[in-house]
Amino acid sequence: MFPTPLLQLSKKHPIGIFINARVLRDQMKREAFAENEQLRQALRYISQNTTLHPRQRAQAQLQLTTMHAHTRSTQFKNRCIVAGKGRGVFRDFRMGRYQFRLNALAGNLPGVKKASW
């Protein structure tokens, strides 16, 4: 019997959270953005500065457009760090709704308690 592709892609992260391919890709995009953020900001400043020579501005704009897409902040998505889901994620905790509920009821999230009315 052949091994399933999901078992090959999914791994246990050393921290102890479940990692799938989407979470790994998102993490890779975040790291690429962090590495190139300063260069990208400098190129954007040069390309938008009207006091500079138009040739310099055009070269900076060309460098910006040739940079990899993963260096843009719009490329990564908020995902649940526990389950890897992309929908229903609370930004403050970076958890999906269900995982947030389980951790809040277990008392793992400080300052969060169940509301009842």
N, C-alpha and C positions, 0 to 999 in steps of 0.2 A: 504494500500500500504506500502511496506517495504522501509525503508530509504536506500538510495544508499550508498555503502561503501565509495565512494569518499568524500561524505559530512561528514562522520564520521572521516576519516583520515585527511582531510585538515582542517586547522584552521588558524585563523588570529593571527600572532605573535604580541606580545605587541608593538614591534617597528613599526609594520604596514606593514610588508612584507608578502607575501603569502608563506605559508609553506606547503609542501606536505611530504609524507612519506620518499621519497628519500633524501630530504634536511635534515630532522630530523635524518635519519640514518647517513648521511655524517657528520653532526654536532656532533653526538655521537662518531663517529670514531675519529674526530679531538680532542675532549675532552679526550678520552681514550689515544690517542697518547701523548697529552700534559702532562697527569698525569704520564705516564710511560717512558717518554723520557730519563730522567737522569738514571734511573735504567737500561734501555736498552743499553744506551751508555756505562755504566760501565761494564755490562756483555759482551758487544762486545769487549771492550778493554781487559778484562781478557782473553777471549777466543782466542784473536789474539796475545797476548803477549807470545812470545816464551821463555822468560826467566823464566816464572813461571812453576811450576810443572804440568806435563800433566794431573794429576787427577783434579787439580783445574780448568784447562782449559776445561776439559770434563764436569765438573759439571756446569760451567758457560754456556757452549754450550747447555747443557740439559735444563737449566733454560730458555734460550732464545727460544728454540724450543717449550717449553711447555707454553710460554706466549700466550695470546689470539692474534688472527690475527689482531684485531682492534688496537693493539698497534704499528703496523707498519705504516710508513708514506706512503707506496705504496698503502694502502688500500683506502685512500680517493681520491675523484675526484673533479675537479673544476666544480662547478655548479653555475648557475645564482642565485644570492641571491633574485632576484625579482620573476622570473618565475619558477626556479627549473630545467631548462633545462641543459643537460649535454654536449651539443655540441655547438660549436661556441661561446665559452665563452672567453672574454678578461680577461687575468690574472690581469692586473693592476686595473680594475674596478670591477671584479667578476660579470660581467653582460653578458648576451647573446647579440648577434648582434642586434636583434630587440629592446630589452629594452635599450641597449646602444644608439641606434639611437633616440628613443623616448625621452630619458632623455637629450641627447645632444641637440636636436632641441628645447627642452623646456628650456634649459639653466640651468639645474640642475647639470651639471658636470663642475666644474671650469677649465678653460684652454682648453676646447674642443670647437672647432667651426667647422662649416661645410666647407669643402673644395670644391671649385668650380673652374673649369678650362675650 
